[in-house]
Amino acid sequence: MTDSLEEYLYTIYVLSGNNSGARVTDIANRMEVTKASTNNALNQLKEQGLINYEKYKNITLTKEGIVRAKYIERRHELFRKFLKDIIKTDENLVEEETEKLAHCISCHTAAKLEKFIEEYMNKIKG
């Protein structure tokens, strides 16, 4: 899955909040992209079995889509914590940097970073 498709999936997850689904217009507006680009990405996500998508209906995540979106959310939280709490990145940059970093590492590296953050936080508390 490309970084771009991951971001679409994560955006649907965030916008769906209470499982009501997301609309094409809301996804496009939030991501600051065209509806055409959004529809193209949605078709790809549907082909991968990650979303339920029919024209003029709210887009919802499949079970697999929810699992993938939660993993993406965990990576976002991981980098947000690292940037904000450990290396004290400027507050104005945390979200922008989190978005960039969350999509550029492997599962293996994310797990290593998560372990590092946990150990670091335990050291400074203890």
Long-range contacts (C-beta under 8 A, 24 or more apart in sequence): 1-48, 1-68, 3-103, 3-104, 4-41, 5-41, 5-44, 5-45, 5-48, 6-68, 6-72, 6-103, 7-31, 7-99, 7-103, 8-38, 8-41, 8-42, 8-45, 9-45, 9-50, 9-51, 9-61, 9-65, 9-68, 9-69, 9-72, 10-69, 10-72, 10-73, 10-76, 12-45, 12-51, 12-59, 12-60, 12-61, 12-65, 12-69, 13-61, 13-65, 13-66, 13-69, 13-70, 13-72, 13-73, 16-59, 16-60, 16-61, 19-60, 20-58, 21-57, 21-58, 21-59, 21-60, 22-58, 22-59, 22-60, 23-58, 23-59, 24-59, 27-59, 72-102, 72-103, 74-110, 75-102, 75-103, 75-105, 75-110, 76-102, 78-102, 78-110, 78-113, 78-114, 78-117, 81-117, 82-113, 82-117, 85-121, 86-117, 86-120, 86-121
